[in-house]
Amino acid sequence: MSSENLARRAGRLANWAARTSYSLGKRLPGADAAERGIRSVERAALTELRRRLDRVDDPYLTALSQASAMTQHTGNGNQGMEIADTVAVVPARDDQRPEPLRSAMAELLNRSLGFGKERAREYLYAVILRQLTPDEARILAALADGTPFPLIDVAERTSLGGTGRIVLRNASTVGKAAGVSLPDHVPSYLTRLTGLGLTDIGDEEPELETQYEILLTDEVVRAAEQSVRRARFLRHTVRLSALGSSFWRACDPGGGSGGG
């Protein structure tokens, strides 16, 4: 099976898993074997993904290796250093040692001169992709069709009935829908995904009332509620952002190529 077909199959299976009741599926006959098959395909797809990501050079590591090579050739007698022909000269400090952080910035600045729109987008998505955990990838897959999920912040209610300190942010049912391995970490996952610009936190949607009620019974939410004298629940929704949607279109292992 070619890597392209394997990636497509993994994408279809991942989308199926994200849109199917995970807790119910685990109770069905043969579900354990099916899940092992899905995990096996996912691992193969991730191996192919890592191979492709390795083609995108990390400017910091590139600068480090080039600086190391430069040091070996020049010793410590020069007043400055030059990282390859296309990279700006980066002056050294008084101790004459190469400065990899400055070199990495020079590497990025020089790359920007030759990057077109598509190459710049590919580089951005590759850098984002390197930062994701497998659970976060599952969450993105669950959000990929644009469906919003309920999200709750737990705050301490003040004596006047207002909102005090937030004791839990971004609890959501999307983690269970996606079948994440660490459901207790869903609030942290969503905080990271929002920080990366891949998800948006929106207003409460009344049509999700039943899901909000289910979320209030979540162990993480209950623990946060019990940590304060009087809790106040702030209802929101989470969905893919514009960047998240274009990122998923470009990276979806079950879709075609493109960068939206």
C-alpha positions as CSV (number, residue, x, y, z in Angstrom):
1,M,0.0,0.0,0.0
2,S,1.5,3.4,-1.0
3,S,2.1,6.0,1.7
4,E,-0.5,8.3,0.0
5,N,-3.2,5.6,0.2
6,L,-2.2,4.8,3.7
7,A,-2.5,8.4,4.7
8,R,-6.0,8.6,3.1
9,R,-7.1,5.5,4.9
10,A,-5.8,6.7,8.2
11,G,-7.6,10.0,7.7
12,R,-10.9,8.2,7.0
13,L,-10.5,6.1,10.1
14,A,-9.5,9.0,12.3
15,N,-12.6,11.0,11.1
16,W,-14.8,8.0,11.7
17,A,-13.4,7.6,15.2
18,A,-13.9,11.3,16.0
19,R,-17.5,11.3,14.9
20,T,-18.5,8.0,16.6
21,S,-19.4,7.6,20.3
22,Y,-16.1,6.4,21.7
23,S,-17.5,5.1,25.0
24,L,-20.3,3.1,23.2
25,G,-17.9,1.7,20.6
26,K,-15.6,0.2,23.1
27,R,-18.5,-2.0,24.4
28,L,-19.3,-3.4,21.0
29,P,-18.1,-6.9,20.0
30,G,-14.7,-6.8,18.2
31,A,-14.2,-3.2,19.2
32,D,-10.9,-3.8,20.8
33,A,-9.5,-5.4,17.6
34,A,-10.9,-2.6,15.5
35,E,-9.3,0.0,17.8
36,R,-6.0,-1.8,17.6
37,G,-6.2,-1.7,13.8
38,I,-7.0,2.0,13.8
39,R,-4.0,2.7,16.1
40,S,-1.8,0.6,13.8
41,V,-2.8,2.6,10.8
42,E,-2.4,5.9,12.7
43,R,1.1,4.9,13.7
44,A,2.0,4.1,10.1
45,A,0.6,7.4,9.0
46,L,2.5,9.3,11.7
47,T,5.7,7.7,10.6
48,E,5.2,9.0,7.1
49,L,4.3,12.4,8.5
50,R,7.5,12.5,10.5
51,R,9.5,11.7,7.4
52,R,7.9,14.6,5.6
53,L,8.3,17.0,8.5
54,D,12.0,16.2,8.6
55,R,12.3,17.8,5.2
56,V,11.4,21.2,6.8
57,D,14.6,22.5,8.3
58,D,14.6,23.9,11.8
59,P,16.4,27.3,11.5
60,Y,17.8,27.1,15.0
61,L,19.2,23.6,14.4
62,T,20.5,24.7,11.0
63,A,22.2,27.7,12.5
64,L,23.7,25.5,15.3
65,S,25.2,23.0,12.8
66,Q,26.5,25.8,10.6
67,A,27.9,27.7,13.5
68,S,29.7,24.5,14.7
69,A,31.2,23.9,11.3
70,M,32.2,27.6,11.1
71,T,33.9,27.4,14.5
72,Q,35.9,24.3,13.4
73,H,37.1,26.1,10.3
74,T,37.9,29.6,11.8
75,G,39.0,28.8,15.3
76,N,38.6,31.8,17.6
77,G,40.6,34.5,15.8
78,N,37.8,36.2,13.8
79,Q,35.9,39.2,14.9
80,G,32.6,37.9,13.4
81,M,31.0,34.9,11.9
82,E,29.2,34.2,8.7
83,I,26.6,31.4,8.4
84,A,26.7,30.2,4.8
85,D,26.7,32.5,1.8
86,T,23.0,33.4,2.0
87,V,22.8,34.2,5.7
88,A,23.6,37.6,7.1
89,V,26.8,38.1,9.0
90,V,26.1,37.8,12.8
91,P,28.7,39.6,15.0
92,A,30.0,37.6,17.9
93,R,30.1,38.8,21.5
94,D,33.4,39.7,23.1
95,D,34.1,36.0,23.9
96,Q,34.0,35.3,20.1
97,R,31.7,32.4,20.5
98,P,29.0,31.9,17.8
99,E,25.5,33.1,18.8
100,P,23.0,30.4,17.6
101,L,19.9,32.5,18.5
102,R,21.0,35.4,16.4
103,S,22.1,33.0,13.6
104,A,18.7,31.4,13.6
105,M,17.0,34.7,13.2
106,A,19.4,35.6,10.4
107,E,18.5,32.2,8.8
108,L,14.8,33.0,9.0
109,L,15.2,36.5,7.6
110,N,17.2,35.2,4.7
111,R,14.6,32.4,4.0
112,S,11.8,35.0,4.0
113,L,13.5,36.6,0.9
114,G,13.0,33.5,-1.2
115,F,9.6,32.3,0.2
116,G,6.6,32.6,-1.9
117,K,3.0,32.5,-0.5
118,E,2.6,28.8,-0.7
119,R,6.1,28.0,0.7
120,A,5.6,30.3,3.6
121,R,2.2,28.7,4.3
122,E,3.7,25.3,4.2
123,Y,6.5,26.3,6.6
124,L,4.0,27.9,9.0
125,Y,1.8,24.7,9.0
126,A,4.8,22.5,9.5
127,V,6.0,24.5,12.5
128,I,2.5,24.3,14.0
129,L,2.3,20.6,13.3
130,R,5.5,19.9,15.1
131,Q,4.0,21.4,18.3
132,L,0.9,19.3,18.4
133,T,0.4,16.2,20.6
134,P,-1.5,13.2,19.2
135,D,-4.5,14.0,21.5
136,E,-4.6,17.5,20.1
137,A,-4.5,16.2,16.6
138,R,-7.6,14.1,17.5
139,I,-9.4,17.1,18.8
140,L,-8.7,19.0,15.6
141,A,-10.1,16.0,13.7
142,A,-13.3,16.1,15.8
143,L,-13.7,19.8,15.1
144,A,-12.8,19.5,11.4
145,D,-16.4,19.5,10.1
146,G,-17.1,22.9,11.8
147,T,-19.4,21.5,14.5
148,P,-19.1,23.5,17.7
149,F,-18.7,21.8,21.1
150,P,-19.7,23.1,24.5
151,L,-17.0,24.6,26.6
152,I,-17.2,25.7,30.3
153,D,-15.0,27.8,32.5
154,V,-15.5,27.3,36.3
155,A,-15.1,30.5,38.4
156,E,-15.6,31.4,42.0
157,R,-18.8,33.3,42.7
158,T,-18.2,36.5,44.6
159,S,-20.2,37.6,47.6
160,L,-22.2,40.0,45.4
161,G,-23.0,37.3,42.9
162,G,-20.3,38.3,40.4
163,T,-17.5,36.4,38.8
164,G,-14.3,36.0,40.8
165,R,-11.1,34.0,39.9
166,I,-11.2,31.4,37.3
167,V,-10.3,27.9,38.7
168,L,-10.8,26.0,35.4
169,R,-10.7,27.1,31.8
170,N,-11.8,25.3,28.6
171,A,-13.4,22.1,29.9
172,S,-15.2,20.5,27.0
173,T,-16.9,17.3,25.7
174,V,-14.8,17.5,22.5
175,G,-12.1,15.4,24.1
176,K,-14.3,12.4,24.8
177,A,-15.9,12.7,21.3
178,A,-12.4,12.6,19.9
179,G,-11.3,9.7,22.0
180,V,-8.3,11.3,23.5
181,S,-5.9,9.3,25.7
182,L,-5.8,11.9,28.5
183,P,-9.3,13.3,29.0
184,D,-8.2,15.1,32.1
185,H,-5.9,17.2,30.0
186,V,-8.5,18.5,27.5
187,P,-8.7,21.9,29.1
188,S,-4.9,22.3,28.6
189,Y,-5.1,20.9,25.1
190,L,-7.8,23.5,24.2
191,T,-5.8,26.3,25.8
192,R,-2.8,25.3,23.7
193,L,-4.8,25.0,20.5
194,T,-6.4,28.4,21.1
195,G,-3.0,29.9,21.8
196,L,-1.8,28.5,18.5
197,G,-4.7,30.2,16.8
198,L,-6.3,26.9,15.7
199,T,-9.5,27.1,17.7
200,D,-11.9,29.9,18.6
201,I,-13.8,30.3,21.9
202,G,-17.3,31.7,21.2
203,D,-20.5,32.5,23.0
204,E,-22.9,29.9,24.5
205,E,-25.2,28.2,22.1
206,P,-28.6,27.3,23.7
207,E,-29.2,24.4,21.3
208,L,-26.3,22.6,23.1
209,E,-28.1,22.7,26.4
210,T,-28.1,18.9,26.9
211,Q,-24.3,18.8,26.2
212,Y,-23.7,21.5,28.7
213,E,-25.6,19.5,31.3
214,I,-23.5,16.5,30.5
215,L,-20.3,18.5,30.7
216,L,-21.3,19.7,34.2
217,T,-21.0,16.0,35.4
218,D,-17.4,15.7,34.1
219,E,-14.9,14.8,36.8
220,V,-12.6,17.7,36.0
221,V,-15.5,20.1,36.1
222,R,-16.8,18.6,39.4
223,A,-13.3,18.8,41.0
224,A,-13.0,22.5,40.0
225,E,-16.5,23.1,41.4
226,Q,-15.6,21.5,44.7
227,S,-12.4,23.6,45.0
228,V,-14.4,26.8,45.7
229,R,-17.1,27.7,48.1
230,R,-19.6,28.8,45.5
231,A,-19.0,28.0,41.8
232,R,-20.1,30.0,38.8
233,F,-20.2,28.3,35.4
234,L,-19.4,30.3,32.3
235,R,-20.7,28.7,29.1
236,H,-18.9,29.0,25.8
237,T,-18.4,27.0,22.6
238,V,-15.2,25.9,20.8
239,R,-14.8,25.4,17.1
240,L,-12.0,25.6,14.5
241,S,-10.8,29.1,13.7
242,A,-10.2,30.3,10.2
243,L,-6.5,29.4,10.6
244,G,-7.5,26.0,12.1
245,S,-9.7,25.3,9.1
246,S,-7.1,26.1,6.5
247,F,-4.5,24.2,8.5
248,W,-6.7,21.1,8.6
249,R,-7.4,21.3,4.9
250,A,-3.7,21.3,4.2
251,C,-2.8,18.6,6.8
252,D,-5.9,16.3,6.7
253,P,-4.4,12.8,6.0
254,G,-7.7,11.8,4.4
255,G,-7.9,14.8,2.0
256,G,-6.0,16.1,-1.0
257,S,-3.1,18.5,-1.1
258,G,-3.6,22.2,-0.8
259,G,-3.1,25.0,1.6
260,G,-6.4,27.0,1.7
